Amino acid sequence: MLAPLRAPGPVENAAEKTSAHSGLARIRDSAGATASAAHNILLVEDDPETRSSVVNLFEDHQFAVHSICRRHEISRYFACNHPDLLILDLQLGQDSDLNLLRELRSRFDVPIIATGDRCDEISCVIALELGADDYIAKPFGLRELLARARAVLRRQNCGRTARTNGSQRGGFRFCGWTLERRARRLVRPDGSPLVLTKAEYVLLVAFLEAPQQTLSREQLLHATRIHEDVFDRSIDVRVWRLRRKLEIDPRAPEIIKTQRAIGYLFTPPVEAF
């Protein structure tokens, strides 16, 4: 069930209607400037009432939405389409759903907003750790979901712009590793490539651009464009995932060290090329 939207009062004069419509227009012009039919959303939701409500809301705001209710249809959809955003309903207690989220993140570079019935911190951390860009617990407000979708899409667009602006830079070398910016490819010291998710790549670049400097969680949140609605401990989750790929022993890290009560330090010298 979705949290109900507040119904308007029984009496509303013409001036109030005009003001309300003008205010909504301004909000749509500013916050929803990127929300056009060019943005395609895939909604995976098995509850028909929720699915209908979400589809209607997003279509009212000029999004193109394709909705499915069965998870096995996801691969079939991705075979012929590439959505700008995936809204995925999860049952976080079920291994099949956890594996699904992990598989989607490893196979497709698409922003994911996970929804679920659990509202505790652990559920949010699990979803983020497995690759979701955001998590929202049910029952949620429709307007909140719309705002979060717009925020994720804005970050996606900013990331593309940043990658375009920085594409002329070759990359970085550290401890035998090489990060090639144009190809967004990380190469191990033995020459083999290592796949990074979008979130891991952006976080690593943030460290490589400020080596041997202590970066606070707030600085990393800003650098990786994680919006304020997600608590800053989500950075800890992302650092842990990056450590698992870079460190020999992620439980005793030598490359990315924790600075207690402050943030993190990327310890090796970095060569930009």
C-alpha positions in Angstrom: 0.0 0.0 0.0 1.2 3.5 -0.8 0.9 6.3 1.7 -2.2 8.3 0.7 -1.7 11.8 -0.7 -3.4 14.6 1.2 -6.7 15.4 -0.4 -7.6 19.1 -1.1 -10.2 20.8 1.1 -13.8 20.8 0.0 -13.7 24.5 -0.8 -11.0 26.1 -3.0 -11.5 29.6 -4.5 -10.2 30.6 -7.9 -7.3 32.6 -6.6 -6.1 29.5 -4.6 -6.4 27.3 -7.7 -4.4 29.8 -9.8 -1.7 30.0 -7.2 -1.5 26.3 -6.8 -1.3 25.7 -10.5 1.4 28.4 -10.9 3.4 26.9 -8.0 3.2 23.4 -9.5 4.3 24.8 -12.8 7.3 26.4 -11.3 8.2 23.2 -9.5 7.9 21.2 -12.7 9.9 23.7 -14.6 12.8 23.6 -12.2 12.8 20.2 -10.6 11.4 18.3 -13.5 13.2 20.0 -16.4 15.0 16.7 -17.1 11.8 14.6 -16.8 10.7 14.4 -20.4 9.4 11.5 -22.5 13.1 11.0 -23.4 13.5 9.4 -20.0 12.3 5.9 -20.0 11.5 4.1 -16.7 11.2 0.4 -16.1 8.9 -0.4 -13.1 9.0 -3.9 -11.6 6.1 -4.2 -9.2 3.8 -7.1 -8.4 1.1 -5.2 -6.6 -1.4 -4.0 -9.2 -2.6 -1.0 -7.2 0.9 0.3 -6.5 1.9 -0.4 -10.1 -1.0 1.6 -11.5 -0.5 4.5 -9.1 3.2 4.8 -9.9 2.7 4.5 -13.7 -0.1 7.2 -13.7 1.9 9.6 -11.6 5.1 9.3 -13.8 3.2 9.5 -17.0 1.4 12.6 -15.7 4.9 14.1 -15.4 6.0 13.3 -18.9 8.0 10.1 -18.2 7.6 7.1 -20.5 7.0 4.1 -18.2 7.0 0.4 -19.0 5.7 -1.8 -16.1 6.1 -5.5 -15.5 5.0 -7.7 -12.6 7.2 -10.8 -13.1 10.9 -10.7 -12.5 11.8 -13.2 -15.3 10.5 -10.5 -17.8 13.4 -8.2 -16.8 16.1 -9.8 -18.9 13.7 -10.0 -21.9 13.1 -6.3 -21.6 16.8 -5.4 -21.3 17.5 -7.5 -24.4 15.8 -4.9 -26.5 15.7 -1.8 -24.4 17.9 0.3 -22.1 15.9 2.3 -19.6 17.2 5.4 -17.9 15.9 4.3 -14.5 14.8 1.0 -13.0 12.4 1.0 -10.0 12.5 -2.4 -8.5 10.3 -3.9 -5.8 12.3 -6.2 -3.6 11.6 -8.7 -0.8 15.0 -8.3 0.9 14.5 -11.5 3.0 14.4 -13.6 -0.1 17.7 -14.8 -1.6 16.3 -14.8 -5.1 15.6 -11.0 -4.9 19.0 -10.3 -3.4 20.7 -12.3 -6.2 18.5 -10.4 -8.8 19.7 -7.0 -7.6 23.3 -8.2 -7.6 23.0 -9.6 -11.1 21.3 -6.5 -12.4 24.0 -4.2 -11.1 26.8 -6.4 -12.5 25.2 -6.7 -16.0 23.6 -3.3 -16.6 24.8 0.3 -16.1 21.3 1.7 -15.1 20.4 3.6 -12.0 18.2 1.5 -9.6 15.8 2.7 -7.0 14.9 -0.3 -4.8 11.6 -0.4 -2.9 10.6 -2.8 -0.1 8.5 -3.4 2.9 11.3 -3.0 5.4 12.1 0.4 6.8 15.0 -0.4 9.0 18.6 0.8 8.4 19.9 -2.7 7.7 17.5 -3.2 4.8 18.7 0.1 3.3 22.3 -0.8 3.7 21.8 -4.2 2.1 20.1 -2.7 -0.9 22.8 -0.1 -1.4 25.6 -2.6 -0.9 24.1 -4.9 -3.5 24.1 -2.1 -6.1 20.9 0.1 -5.6 21.4 3.8 -6.1 18.6 4.5 -3.6 16.2 2.7 -1.4 12.7 3.7 -0.3 10.5 1.8 2.1 6.8 1.1 1.7 4.4 2.7 2.3 6.0 5.6 0.5 4.5 8.9 -0.8 4.1 9.1 -4.6 5.6 12.6 -4.7 8.6 11.4 -2.7 9.2 8.6 -5.1 9.0 11.0 -8.0 11.4 13.4 -6.3 13.9 10.6 -5.7 13.7 9.5 -9.3 14.4 13.0 -10.5 17.4 13.2 -8.1 18.8 9.9 -9.4 18.4 11.0 -13.0 20.0 14.4 -12.3 23.0 12.6 -10.8 23.2 10.4 -13.8 23.2 13.4 -16.1 25.8 15.1 -14.0 28.0 12.0 -14.2 27.8 11.9 -18.0 28.7 15.6 -18.1 31.6 15.1 -15.8 32.9 12.1 -17.8 32.6 14.1 -21.0 34.5 17.0 -19.5 37.2 14.8 -18.0 37.5 12.4 -21.0 40.6 14.2 -22.3 42.5 13.2 -19.2 44.2 9.9 -19.7 43.9 8.4 -16.2 45.8 7.5 -13.1 48.4 5.0 -11.9 48.9 3.8 -8.3 50.5 0.7 -6.8 50.8 -0.9 -10.2 47.1 -0.3 -11.0 45.9 1.8 -13.9 42.6 3.6 -14.2 41.8 4.6 -17.8 39.3 7.4 -17.7 38.2 7.4 -21.3 37.3 3.7 -21.2 36.4 3.8 -17.5 38.5 0.8 -17.2 40.6 -0.4 -14.2 43.6 -2.6 -14.9 45.2 -4.8 -12.3 49.0 -4.9 -11.8 49.0 -8.2 -13.8 47.4 -6.4 -16.8 43.9 -8.0 -16.4 40.9 -5.7 -16.3 38.6 -5.3 -13.3 35.0 -4.3 -13.7 33.8 -1.4 -11.6 30.2 -0.4 -11.0 29.4 3.3 -11.7 29.4 4.1 -8.0 32.7 2.4 -7.4 34.3 4.2 -10.4 33.1 7.6 -9.2 34.3 6.9 -5.7 37.7 5.7 -6.9 38.1 8.9 -9.0 37.3 11.0 -6.0 40.2 9.3 -4.1 42.6 9.5 -7.0 42.0 13.2 -7.5 42.9 13.8 -3.8 45.6 11.2 -2.9 47.2 11.2 0.5 44.6 13.6 1.8 42.0 12.7 4.4 38.5 13.1 2.9 35.5 13.4 5.2 32.3 11.4 4.5 30.6 14.7 3.6 33.3 15.4 1.0 32.9 12.0 -0.5 29.1 12.3 -0.5 29.5 15.5 -2.5 32.1 14.1 -4.8 30.0 11.0 -5.6 26.7 13.0 -5.7 24.8 10.9 -3.2 21.8 13.0 -2.3 21.2 14.1 1.3 18.3 11.7 1.9 20.7 8.8 2.1 22.5 8.7 5.4 26.3 9.2 5.2 27.1 5.7 6.4 26.2 4.6 2.8 29.7 5.9 2.0 31.1 3.3 4.3 29.3 0.6 2.3 30.7 1.9 -1.0 34.2 2.1 0.4 33.9 -1.5 1.7 32.8 -2.7 -1.8 35.8 -0.8 -3.4 38.2 -2.2 -0.8 37.1 -5.8 -1.7 38.3 -5.2 -5.2 41.5 -3.3 -4.5 42.9 -4.7 -1.2 44.6 -8.0 -0.6 42.8 -8.2 2.7 39.9 -5.7 2.9 39.7 -6.2 6.6 43.2 -4.9 7.0 43.3 -2.2 4.2 46.5 -0.7 3.1 45.3 1.4 0.1 42.1 3.1 1.6 42.6 3.6 5.3 39.9 4.7 7.8 40.6 7.9 9.7 38.5 7.4 12.8 35.6 9.9 13.3 36.8 11.8 10.2 36.6 9.8 6.9 39.1 8.0 4.7 42.7 8.4 3.4 43.9 7.1 0.0 47.5 6.3 1.1 49.6 5.5 -2.1 51.0 8.2 -4.3 49.1 8.7 -7.6 50.5 9.5 -11.0 48.1 11.3 -13.4 48.7 10.9 -17.1 
